[in-house]
Amino acid sequence: MKYWLLKSEGSCYPISELKKDKRTSWTGIRNYQARNFMMKDMSIGDLCLFYHSNSKPNGVYGLAKVSSKPHTDETQFNKKDDHYDPKATKEKPIWYCVDISFLEAFKSPVSLDQIKFNTNLDGMMVRAQGSRLSIQPVEEKHFKYVVERMKP
């Protein structure tokens, strides 16, 4: 099993929407490294910290799990979608996604400041200056620390 941090803008797709939907395709990722994580590294059952960016506060708002194998991100073909990519074709798609399923919403978030200033989380990618990658691997020890020790 692997562990991940998935970023979503709180105003775009918050954990409450995932809770309502129960499952969603993690579409709209337009970064090759993040795409490759989904295509090559994520597996059904992997656990995810669901992180809100551009929120007050930024931080981990709950848990999700990977619930599908990688598949074509259909938003790349939709000219009306913000994530449309004119270079992508049905025969040669560029972008892929996985489905994620809701597990739990925290009573209150584990803020980025809490994560940044906790020495037990040294090395966690989200702590790095300028860390903007929307899908990030998380070490098991960091995942468990956030869930078992920091979750309200």
Rosetta constraint file for C-alpha pairs under 8 A:
AtomPair CA 1 CA 43 HARMONIC 7.59 0.50
AtomPair CA 1 CA 45 HARMONIC 7.11 0.50
AtomPair CA 1 CA 46 HARMONIC 5.39 0.50
AtomPair CA 1 CA 47 HARMONIC 7.73 0.50
AtomPair CA 2 CA 42 HARMONIC 7.22 0.50
AtomPair CA 2 CA 43 HARMONIC 7.71 0.50
AtomPair CA 2 CA 46 HARMONIC 5.17 0.50
AtomPair CA 2 CA 47 HARMONIC 6.73 0.50
AtomPair CA 2 CA 137 HARMONIC 7.72 0.50
AtomPair CA 2 CA 138 HARMONIC 7.77 0.50
AtomPair CA 2 CA 139 HARMONIC 7.89 0.50
AtomPair CA 2 CA 140 HARMONIC 7.33 0.50
AtomPair CA 3 CA 46 HARMONIC 5.82 0.50
AtomPair CA 3 CA 47 HARMONIC 5.06 0.50
AtomPair CA 3 CA 48 HARMONIC 5.73 0.50
AtomPair CA 3 CA 49 HARMONIC 7.90 0.50
AtomPair CA 3 CA 137 HARMONIC 6.01 0.50
AtomPair CA 3 CA 138 HARMONIC 5.14 0.50
AtomPair CA 3 CA 139 HARMONIC 6.47 0.50
AtomPair CA 3 CA 140 HARMONIC 6.29 0.50
AtomPair CA 3 CA 143 HARMONIC 6.80 0.50
AtomPair CA 4 CA 46 HARMONIC 7.60 0.50
AtomPair CA 4 CA 47 HARMONIC 6.37 0.50
AtomPair CA 4 CA 48 HARMONIC 4.58 0.50
AtomPair CA 4 CA 49 HARMONIC 6.15 0.50
AtomPair CA 4 CA 135 HARMONIC 6.85 0.50
AtomPair CA 4 CA 136 HARMONIC 5.56 0.50
AtomPair CA 4 CA 137 HARMONIC 4.50 0.50
AtomPair CA 4 CA 138 HARMONIC 4.96 0.50
AtomPair CA 5 CA 48 HARMONIC 5.38 0.50
AtomPair CA 5 CA 49 HARMONIC 4.62 0.50
AtomPair CA 5 CA 50 HARMONIC 6.15 0.50
AtomPair CA 5 CA 51 HARMONIC 6.61 0.50
AtomPair CA 5 CA 134 HARMONIC 7.80 0.50
AtomPair CA 5 CA 135 HARMONIC 5.77 0.50
AtomPair CA 5 CA 136 HARMONIC 5.11 0.50
AtomPair CA 5 CA 137 HARMONIC 6.31 0.50
AtomPair CA 5 CA 138 HARMONIC 6.40 0.50
AtomPair CA 6 CA 48 HARMONIC 6.51 0.50
AtomPair CA 6 CA 49 HARMONIC 6.19 0.50
AtomPair CA 6 CA 50 HARMONIC 5.26 0.50
AtomPair CA 6 CA 51 HARMONIC 5.77 0.50
AtomPair CA 6 CA 134 HARMONIC 5.86 0.50
AtomPair CA 6 CA 135 HARMONIC 4.82 0.50
AtomPair CA 6 CA 136 HARMONIC 6.68 0.50
AtomPair CA 7 CA 50 HARMONIC 6.40 0.50
AtomPair CA 7 CA 51 HARMONIC 4.70 0.50
AtomPair CA 7 CA 52 HARMONIC 5.77 0.50
AtomPair CA 7 CA 53 HARMONIC 6.27 0.50
AtomPair CA 7 CA 134 HARMONIC 4.84 0.50
AtomPair CA 7 CA 135 HARMONIC 6.40 0.50
AtomPair CA 8 CA 12 HARMONIC 6.96 0.50
AtomPair CA 8 CA 13 HARMONIC 6.06 0.50
AtomPair CA 8 CA 14 HARMONIC 6.82 0.50
AtomPair CA 8 CA 50 HARMONIC 7.61 0.50
AtomPair CA 8 CA 51 HARMONIC 6.21 0.50
AtomPair CA 8 CA 52 HARMONIC 5.15 0.50
AtomPair CA 8 CA 53 HARMONIC 5.96 0.50
AtomPair CA 8 CA 134 HARMONIC 7.38 0.50
AtomPair CA 9 CA 13 HARMONIC 6.18 0.50
AtomPair CA 9 CA 14 HARMONIC 6.85 0.50
AtomPair CA 9 CA 52 HARMONIC 5.20 0.50
AtomPair CA 9 CA 53 HARMONIC 4.74 0.50
AtomPair CA 9 CA 54 HARMONIC 5.70 0.50
AtomPair CA 9 CA 55 HARMONIC 6.92 0.50
AtomPair CA 10 CA 14 HARMONIC 4.57 0.50
AtomPair CA 10 CA 15 HARMONIC 7.79 0.50
AtomPair CA 10 CA 52 HARMONIC 4.93 0.50
AtomPair CA 10 CA 53 HARMONIC 6.24 0.50
AtomPair CA 10 CA 54 HARMONIC 6.65 0.50
AtomPair CA 10 CA 55 HARMONIC 5.65 0.50
AtomPair CA 11 CA 54 HARMONIC 7.95 0.50
AtomPair CA 11 CA 55 HARMONIC 7.54 0.50
AtomPair CA 13 CA 17 HARMONIC 6.16 0.50
AtomPair CA 13 CA 18 HARMONIC 7.49 0.50
AtomPair CA 14 CA 18 HARMONIC 6.84 0.50
AtomPair CA 14 CA 52 HARMONIC 6.87 0.50
AtomPair CA 15 CA 19 HARMONIC 6.12 0.50
AtomPair CA 15 CA 50 HARMONIC 6.98 0.50
AtomPair CA 15 CA 61 HARMONIC 6.64 0.50
AtomPair CA 15 CA 62 HARMONIC 6.70 0.50
AtomPair CA 15 CA 102 HARMONIC 7.93 0.50
AtomPair CA 15 CA 105 HARMONIC 6.61 0.50
AtomPair CA 16 CA 20 HARMONIC 6.26 0.50
AtomPair CA 16 CA 105 HARMONIC 7.48 0.50
AtomPair CA 17 CA 21 HARMONIC 6.01 0.50
AtomPair CA 18 CA 22 HARMONIC 5.48 0.50
AtomPair CA 18 CA 23 HARMONIC 6.37 0.50
AtomPair CA 18 CA 24 HARMONIC 6.99 0.50
AtomPair CA 18 CA 101 HARMONIC 7.30 0.50
AtomPair CA 18 CA 102 HARMONIC 5.80 0.50
AtomPair CA 19 CA 23 HARMONIC 7.91 0.50
AtomPair CA 19 CA 102 HARMONIC 5.48 0.50
AtomPair CA 19 CA 103 HARMONIC 7.84 0.50
AtomPair CA 19 CA 104 HARMONIC 7.75 0.50
AtomPair CA 19 CA 105 HARMONIC 7.71 0.50
AtomPair CA 22 CA 101 HARMONIC 5.61 0.50
AtomPair CA 22 CA 102 HARMONIC 5.23 0.50
AtomPair CA 23 CA 99 HARMONIC 6.73 0.50
AtomPair CA 23 CA 100 HARMONIC 5.59 0.50
AtomPair CA 23 CA 101 HARMONIC 4.20 0.50
AtomPair CA 23 CA 102 HARMONIC 6.22 0.50
AtomPair CA 24 CA 99 HARMONIC 5.36 0.50
AtomPair CA 24 CA 100 HARMONIC 5.60 0.50
AtomPair CA 24 CA 101 HARMONIC 6.58 0.50
AtomPair CA 25 CA 97 HARMONIC 6.54 0.50
AtomPair CA 25 CA 98 HARMONIC 5.75 0.50
AtomPair CA 25 CA 99 HARMONIC 4.08 0.50
AtomPair CA 25 CA 100 HARMONIC 6.31 0.50
AtomPair CA 26 CA 97 HARMONIC 5.52 0.50
AtomPair CA 26 CA 98 HARMONIC 5.67 0.50
AtomPair CA 26 CA 99 HARMONIC 5.66 0.50
AtomPair CA 26 CA 100 HARMONIC 6.67 0.50
AtomPair CA 27 CA 73 HARMONIC 5.74 0.50
AtomPair CA 27 CA 74 HARMONIC 7.81 0.50
AtomPair CA 27 CA 75 HARMONIC 6.86 0.50
AtomPair CA 27 CA 96 HARMONIC 7.60 0.50
AtomPair CA 27 CA 97 HARMONIC 5.65 0.50
AtomPair CA 27 CA 98 HARMONIC 7.80 0.50
AtomPair CA 28 CA 73 HARMONIC 7.35 0.50
AtomPair CA 28 CA 75 HARMONIC 6.63 0.50
AtomPair CA 28 CA 76 HARMONIC 7.71 0.50
AtomPair CA 28 CA 83 HARMONIC 5.44 0.50
AtomPair CA 29 CA 34 HARMONIC 7.00 0.50
AtomPair CA 29 CA 35 HARMONIC 6.56 0.50
AtomPair CA 29 CA 95 HARMONIC 7.46 0.50
AtomPair CA 29 CA 97 HARMONIC 7.58 0.50
AtomPair CA 29 CA 134 HARMONIC 7.57 0.50
AtomPair CA 30 CA 34 HARMONIC 7.73 0.50
AtomPair CA 30 CA 35 HARMONIC 7.16 0.50
AtomPair CA 30 CA 83 HARMONIC 7.63 0.50
AtomPair CA 30 CA 95 HARMONIC 7.16 0.50
AtomPair CA 31 CA 35 HARMONIC 6.10 0.50
AtomPair CA 31 CA 133 HARMONIC 7.81 0.50
AtomPair CA 32 CA 36 HARMONIC 6.00 0.50
AtomPair CA 33 CA 37 HARMONIC 6.34 0.50
AtomPair CA 34 CA 38 HARMONIC 6.59 0.50
AtomPair CA 34 CA 133 HARMONIC 6.86 0.50
AtomPair CA 34 CA 134 HARMONIC 6.66 0.50
AtomPair CA 34 CA 135 HARMONIC 5.29 0.50
AtomPair CA 34 CA 136 HARMONIC 7.35 0.50
AtomPair CA 35 CA 39 HARMONIC 6.17 0.50
AtomPair CA 35 CA 95 HARMONIC 6.70 0.50
AtomPair CA 35 CA 96 HARMONIC 6.26 0.50
AtomPair CA 35 CA 97 HARMONIC 7.04 0.50
AtomPair CA 36 CA 40 HARMONIC 5.63 0.50
AtomPair CA 36 CA 41 HARMONIC 7.31 0.50
AtomPair CA 37 CA 41 HARMONIC 4.92 0.50
AtomPair CA 37 CA 42 HARMONIC 6.16 0.50
AtomPair CA 37 CA 135 HARMONIC 7.46 0.50
AtomPair CA 38 CA 42 HARMONIC 5.13 0.50
AtomPair CA 38 CA 70 HARMONIC 6.27 0.50
AtomPair CA 38 CA 96 HARMONIC 7.24 0.50
AtomPair CA 38 CA 97 HARMONIC 6.10 0.50
AtomPair CA 38 CA 98 HARMONIC 6.31 0.50
AtomPair CA 39 CA 70 HARMONIC 5.43 0.50
AtomPair CA 39 CA 96 HARMONIC 6.72 0.50
AtomPair CA 39 CA 97 HARMONIC 7.30 0.50
AtomPair CA 42 CA 46 HARMONIC 6.71 0.50
AtomPair CA 42 CA 66 HARMONIC 7.30 0.50
AtomPair CA 42 CA 69 HARMONIC 7.85 0.50
AtomPair CA 43 CA 66 HARMONIC 6.55 0.50
AtomPair CA 43 CA 67 HARMONIC 7.94 0.50
AtomPair CA 43 CA 68 HARMONIC 7.47 0.50
AtomPair CA 43 CA 69 HARMONIC 6.52 0.50
AtomPair CA 44 CA 65 HARMONIC 7.61 0.50
AtomPair CA 44 CA 66 HARMONIC 4.99 0.50
AtomPair CA 44 CA 67 HARMONIC 4.93 0.50
AtomPair CA 44 CA 68 HARMONIC 5.48 0.50
AtomPair CA 44 CA 69 HARMONIC 6.36 0.50
AtomPair CA 45 CA 65 HARMONIC 5.76 0.50
AtomPair CA 45 CA 66 HARMONIC 5.29 0.50
AtomPair CA 45 CA 67 HARMONIC 6.16 0.50
AtomPair CA 46 CA 65 HARMONIC 5.56 0.50
AtomPair CA 46 CA 66 HARMONIC 5.30 0.50
AtomPair CA 47 CA 63 HARMONIC 7.27 0.50
AtomPair CA 47 CA 64 HARMONIC 6.06 0.50
AtomPair CA 47 CA 65 HARMONIC 4.44 0.50
AtomPair CA 47 CA 66 HARMONIC 6.48 0.50
AtomPair CA 48 CA 63 HARMONIC 5.65 0.50
AtomPair CA 48 CA 64 HARMONIC 5.01 0.50
AtomPair CA 48 CA 65 HARMONIC 5.45 0.50
AtomPair CA 48 CA 66 HARMONIC 7.40 0.50
AtomPair CA 49 CA 60 HARMONIC 6.13 0.50
AtomPair CA 49 CA 61 HARMONIC 7.67 0.50
AtomPair CA 49 CA 62 HARMONIC 6.15 0.50
AtomPair CA 49 CA 63 HARMONIC 4.96 0.50
AtomPair CA 49 CA 64 HARMONIC 6.53 0.50
AtomPair CA 49 CA 143 HARMONIC 7.50 0.50
AtomPair CA 50 CA 60 HARMONIC 5.52 0.50
AtomPair CA 50 CA 61 HARMONIC 5.78 0.50
AtomPair CA 50 CA 62 HARMONIC 5.16 0.50
AtomPair CA 50 CA 63 HARMONIC 5.37 0.50
AtomPair CA 50 CA 64 HARMONIC 6.42 0.50
AtomPair CA 51 CA 58 HARMONIC 7.31 0.50
AtomPair CA 51 CA 59 HARMONIC 5.29 0.50
AtomPair CA 51 CA 60 HARMONIC 4.20 0.50
AtomPair CA 51 CA 61 HARMONIC 5.79 0.50
AtomPair CA 51 CA 62 HARMONIC 7.38 0.50
AtomPair CA 52 CA 58 HARMONIC 5.48 0.50
AtomPair CA 52 CA 59 HARMONIC 5.55 0.50
AtomPair CA 52 CA 60 HARMONIC 6.36 0.50
AtomPair CA 52 CA 61 HARMONIC 6.69 0.50
AtomPair CA 53 CA 58 HARMONIC 4.99 0.50
AtomPair CA 53 CA 59 HARMONIC 6.87 0.50
AtomPair CA 54 CA 58 HARMONIC 6.15 0.50
AtomPair CA 55 CA 59 HARMONIC 7.92 0.50
AtomPair CA 57 CA 109 HARMONIC 7.68 0.50
AtomPair CA 57 CA 111 HARMONIC 5.90 0.50
AtomPair CA 57 CA 112 HARMONIC 7.35 0.50
AtomPair CA 58 CA 111 HARMONIC 5.71 0.50
AtomPair CA 58 CA 112 HARMONIC 5.60 0.50
AtomPair CA 59 CA 109 HARMONIC 5.92 0.50
AtomPair CA 59 CA 110 HARMONIC 5.39 0.50
AtomPair CA 59 CA 111 HARMONIC 4.08 0.50
AtomPair CA 59 CA 112 HARMONIC 4.75 0.50
AtomPair CA 60 CA 109 HARMONIC 5.38 0.50
AtomPair CA 60 CA 110 HARMONIC 5.07 0.50
AtomPair CA 60 CA 111 HARMONIC 6.40 0.50
AtomPair CA 60 CA 112 HARMONIC 7.65 0.50
AtomPair CA 61 CA 105 HARMONIC 6.00 0.50
AtomPair CA 61 CA 106 HARMONIC 5.51 0.50
AtomPair CA 61 CA 108 HARMONIC 6.84 0.50
AtomPair CA 61 CA 109 HARMONIC 4.59 0.50
AtomPair CA 61 CA 110 HARMONIC 6.67 0.50
AtomPair CA 62 CA 103 HARMONIC 7.59 0.50
AtomPair CA 62 CA 104 HARMONIC 5.35 0.50
AtomPair CA 62 CA 105 HARMONIC 4.13 0.50
AtomPair CA 62 CA 106 HARMONIC 4.97 0.50
AtomPair CA 62 CA 109 HARMONIC 7.49 0.50
AtomPair CA 63 CA 102 HARMONIC 6.67 0.50
AtomPair CA 63 CA 103 HARMONIC 5.28 0.50
AtomPair CA 63 CA 104 HARMONIC 5.04 0.50
AtomPair CA 63 CA 105 HARMONIC 6.42 0.50
AtomPair CA 63 CA 106 HARMONIC 8.00 0.50
AtomPair CA 64 CA 100 HARMONIC 6.33 0.50
AtomPair CA 64 CA 101 HARMONIC 5.41 0.50
AtomPair CA 64 CA 102 HARMONIC 4.64 0.50
AtomPair CA 64 CA 103 HARMONIC 4.82 0.50
AtomPair CA 64 CA 104 HARMONIC 6.87 0.50
AtomPair CA 65 CA 100 HARMONIC 5.40 0.50
AtomPair CA 65 CA 101 HARMONIC 5.34 0.50
AtomPair CA 65 CA 102 HARMONIC 6.76 0.50
AtomPair CA 65 CA 103 HARMONIC 6.86 0.50
AtomPair CA 66 CA 98 HARMONIC 6.86 0.50
AtomPair CA 66 CA 99 HARMONIC 6.00 0.50
AtomPair CA 66 CA 100 HARMONIC 4.49 0.50
AtomPair CA 66 CA 101 HARMONIC 6.44 0.50
AtomPair CA 67 CA 98 HARMONIC 7.27 0.50
AtomPair CA 67 CA 99 HARMONIC 5.30 0.50
AtomPair CA 67 CA 100 HARMONIC 5.09 0.50
AtomPair CA 67 CA 101 HARMONIC 6.03 0.50
AtomPair CA 68 CA 98 HARMONIC 5.58 0.50
AtomPair CA 68 CA 99 HARMONIC 5.09 0.50
AtomPair CA 68 CA 100 HARMONIC 7.19 0.50
AtomPair CA 69 CA 98 HARMONIC 5.93 0.50
AtomPair CA 69 CA 99 HARMONIC 7.56 0.50
AtomPair CA 70 CA 96 HARMONIC 6.26 0.50
AtomPair CA 70 CA 97 HARMONIC 5.38 0.50
AtomPair CA 70 CA 98 HARMONIC 4.67 0.50
AtomPair CA 70 CA 99 HARMONIC 7.78 0.50
AtomPair CA 71 CA 96 HARMONIC 5.41 0.50
AtomPair CA 71 CA 97 HARMONIC 5.55 0.50
AtomPair CA 71 CA 98 HARMONIC 6.22 0.50
AtomPair CA 72 CA 93 HARMONIC 6.84 0.50
AtomPair CA 72 CA 95 HARMONIC 6.29 0.50
AtomPair CA 72 CA 96 HARMONIC 4.43 0.50
AtomPair CA 72 CA 97 HARMONIC 6.21 0.50
AtomPair CA 73 CA 95 HARMONIC 5.56 0.50
AtomPair CA 73 CA 96 HARMONIC 4.63 0.50
AtomPair CA 73 CA 97 HARMONIC 5.40 0.50
AtomPair CA 74 CA 78 HARMONIC 7.12 0.50
AtomPair CA 75 CA 81 HARMONIC 6.21 0.50
AtomPair CA 75 CA 83 HARMONIC 5.83 0.50
AtomPair CA 75 CA 84 HARMONIC 5.85 0.50
AtomPair CA 76 CA 81 HARMONIC 7.73 0.50
AtomPair CA 76 CA 83 HARMONIC 5.69 0.50
AtomPair CA 76 CA 84 HARMONIC 4.19 0.50
AtomPair CA 76 CA 85 HARMONIC 4.90 0.50
AtomPair CA 76 CA 86 HARMONIC 7.62 0.50
AtomPair CA 76 CA 88 HARMONIC 6.52 0.50
AtomPair CA 76 CA 93 HARMONIC 7.93 0.50
AtomPair CA 76 CA 94 HARMONIC 7.95 0.50
AtomPair CA 76 CA 95 HARMONIC 6.85 0.50
AtomPair CA 77 CA 84 HARMONIC 5.67 0.50
AtomPair CA 77 CA 85 HARMONIC 6.52 0.50
AtomPair CA 77 CA 86 HARMONIC 7.39 0.50
AtomPair CA 77 CA 88 HARMONIC 6.79 0.50
AtomPair CA 77 CA 89 HARMONIC 6.98 0.50
AtomPair CA 77 CA 90 HARMONIC 7.60 0.50
AtomPair CA 78 CA 83 HARMONIC 7.86 0.50
AtomPair CA 78 CA 84 HARMONIC 5.47 0.50
AtomPair CA 79 CA 84 HARMONIC 5.43 0.50
AtomPair CA 79 CA 85 HARMONIC 7.91 0.50
AtomPair CA 80 CA 84 HARMONIC 7.16 0.50
AtomPair CA 87 CA 94 HARMONIC 7.93 0.50
AtomPair CA 88 CA 92 HARMONIC 6.25 0.50
AtomPair CA 88 CA 93 HARMONIC 4.99 0.50
AtomPair CA 88 CA 94 HARMONIC 5.54 0.50
AtomPair CA 88 CA 95 HARMONIC 7.87 0.50
AtomPair CA 89 CA 93 HARMONIC 5.20 0.50
AtomPair CA 89 CA 94 HARMONIC 7.81 0.50
AtomPair CA 106 CA 151 HARMONIC 6.79 0.50
AtomPair CA 106 CA 152 HARMONIC 6.81 0.50
AtomPair CA 107 CA 152 HARMONIC 6.21 0.50
AtomPair CA 108 CA 151 HARMONIC 7.87 0.50
AtomPair CA 108 CA 152 HARMONIC 6.25 0.50
AtomPair CA 109 CA 151 HARMONIC 7.52 0.50
AtomPair CA 109 CA 152 HARMONIC 7.66 0.50
AtomPair CA 110 CA 114 HARMONIC 6.44 0.50
AtomPair CA 110 CA 115 HARMONIC 7.23 0.50
AtomPair CA 110 CA 146 HARMONIC 7.62 0.50
AtomPair CA 110 CA 150 HARMONIC 6.58 0.50
AtomPair CA 110 CA 151 HARMONIC 6.35 0.50
AtomPair CA 110 CA 152 HARMONIC 7.72 0.50
AtomPair CA 111 CA 115 HARMONIC 6.41 0.50
AtomPair CA 112 CA 116 HARMONIC 5.93 0.50
AtomPair CA 112 CA 127 HARMONIC 7.60 0.50
AtomPair CA 113 CA 117 HARMONIC 6.08 0.50
AtomPair CA 114 CA 118 HARMONIC 6.22 0.50
AtomPair CA 115 CA 121 HARMONIC 6.54 0.50
AtomPair CA 115 CA 127 HARMONIC 7.02 0.50
AtomPair CA 116 CA 121 HARMONIC 7.42 0.50
AtomPair CA 116 CA 122 HARMONIC 7.95 0.50
AtomPair CA 116 CA 127 HARMONIC 5.30 0.50
AtomPair CA 118 CA 122 HARMONIC 7.31 0.50
AtomPair CA 120 CA 142 HARMONIC 7.57 0.50
AtomPair CA 120 CA 145 HARMONIC 7.76 0.50
AtomPair CA 121 CA 142 HARMONIC 5.81 0.50
AtomPair CA 121 CA 145 HARMONIC 7.86 0.50
AtomPair CA 122 CA 127 HARMONIC 7.85 0.50
AtomPair CA 123 CA 127 HARMONIC 7.37 0.50
AtomPair CA 124 CA 128 HARMONIC 7.48 0.50
AtomPair CA 124 CA 138 HARMONIC 6.63 0.50
AtomPair CA 124 CA 139 HARMONIC 7.49 0.50
AtomPair CA 124 CA 142 HARMONIC 7.02 0.50
AtomPair CA 125 CA 131 HARMONIC 6.88 0.50
AtomPair CA 125 CA 136 HARMONIC 6.90 0.50
AtomPair CA 125 CA 137 HARMONIC 7.66 0.50
AtomPair CA 125 CA 138 HARMONIC 7.37 0.50
AtomPair CA 126 CA 131 HARMONIC 5.76 0.50
AtomPair CA 126 CA 132 HARMONIC 7.86 0.50
AtomPair CA 126 CA 136 HARMONIC 7.64 0.50
AtomPair CA 127 CA 131 HARMONIC 7.14 0.50
AtomPair CA 138 CA 142 HARMONIC 6.50 0.50
AtomPair CA 138 CA 143 HARMONIC 6.28 0.50
AtomPair CA 139 CA 143 HARMONIC 6.24 0.50
AtomPair CA 140 CA 144 HARMONIC 6.07 0.50
AtomPair CA 141 CA 145 HARMONIC 6.05 0.50
AtomPair CA 142 CA 146 HARMONIC 6.23 0.50
AtomPair CA 143 CA 147 HARMONIC 6.26 0.50
AtomPair CA 144 CA 148 HARMONIC 5.63 0.50
AtomPair CA 144 CA 149 HARMONIC 7.74 0.50
AtomPair CA 145 CA 149 HARMONIC 5.26 0.50
AtomPair CA 145 CA 150 HARMONIC 6.71 0.50
AtomPair CA 146 CA 150 HARMONIC 4.85 0.50
AtomPair CA 146 CA 151 HARMONIC 6.17 0.50
AtomPair CA 147 CA 151 HARMONIC 5.24 0.50
